[in-house]
Amino acid sequence: MARREITQYFDDLDNSPLTNEQVNTIRFSVDGSHYIIDLSEENAARFREILTPYVENASALPAPRKTTSRGASKAKSSNSRKIREWAQENNLKVAERGTIPSHIVEAYNQAVSA
């Protein structure tokens, strides 16, 4: 049995049907809430026209910074073996492979620098 799924787009403002080529997807935010709307070319132009004076007088925000996980510190592979040996000698549980938990790396660094 064959099955075919067809995606049909509609203008979110006036509910008129749109082809894939006619869809204008607009993402916008107001007061910390984020929105997405699919509009026809005509309604998208009207939307942008209405916002023009506000956008022209607004300040652009810098792009958000990508954050990194703080769950584990990166240990150089050359030090990983030494850190694992030190952890085992000091009765700390550490896996033979994988990321070494940050608290163990930090404890090792403090012990070595002391």
N, C-alpha and C positions, 0 to 999 in steps of 0.2 A: 504494500500500500504506500503510495507516494503522498507526501505531505508538503504543502507550500505555505509559508507564512508571509503575509504581505503587511508591510508597515505603511500606514496611512497617516500623513501629517495634516494637522489643522492649525489655523491661526488661533492663538490663544485669546485674542481680543474679539474677533468677530466670528470665529468658528468656521471660516471658509476653508475648504480643502486645499492643500498645497502639495505640489510635487516635491521630490527630494531636492531638486535644484532651486525651488522657490522658497525654501525654509531659511529664515534668518534667525539663528539662535543667539539670543542676547543674554549675557550674564551681567547682573548688577547687584549692588549692595546699598542698603539704606539702614542707618542706625545699627550697624553690626549684624543685620540679617541679610542673608545672601539669597538671590532669586535667579531663576532662569525662565526665559519666555521665548516661545517660538512665534515668529511673526512673518507676515508677507512682506515683500519689499516695500510696499506703500506704508504699511503700519510701522515697519522698522524705521523708515525715514521720518515719519511723524514722531516716533518715540525719541529719536536722536535730536530732532529739531526742538522738541519741547525741553530736552535736557541741556541744549547748547549753552544758554546763558549761565546755568548753574555750573557746568563743567568748565567754562571759560573763566569763572571767578573762583573756582575751587583750587586747593593745593593738592597735588598728587602725593600719595603716600609711597614711600619706598617699598620695594618688594620685600615680603617677609623673608627673614633669614632661615635657612635650613638648619634645623637643630640635629644634634647627634645624640645618640643614646648615652646616658651616663651610667648605665648598668655595669659596664666592664671597661677596664682600661686596656688599651692595646699594649701588649708586651712584644718587643721585637723577638722574632723567632730565635735569634741567637741567645737571648736571655730567658726564653721560655723554659728551656731545660733546667737552667740554674734556679729559676724561681720555683719550679715544681719540686726540685730536689730540696731546696731550702724549706718549702712549705711542709713536705713530708717529714723532714728532720725536726720540724717544730710542731708536729702533730696537727697540722692544718689539712683539712680535706681538700684535695684538688684532683681533678680528673687527669688522666694521662694524656688526653687530647682535648682540643677545643679551646675556647676562650677562658683565660684565667680571670676569676672574679677580681674586680678592682680593689677590694679590701686586701686581698692577698698580695697583689702587685704593690700597693702602697706600703704594706707592712714590710715587704721585701726591700723596697727602696729605702725605707727608714732604717732598717737594720744594716744595710750595706753602707749607707752614708754615715752611720754613727761611728 
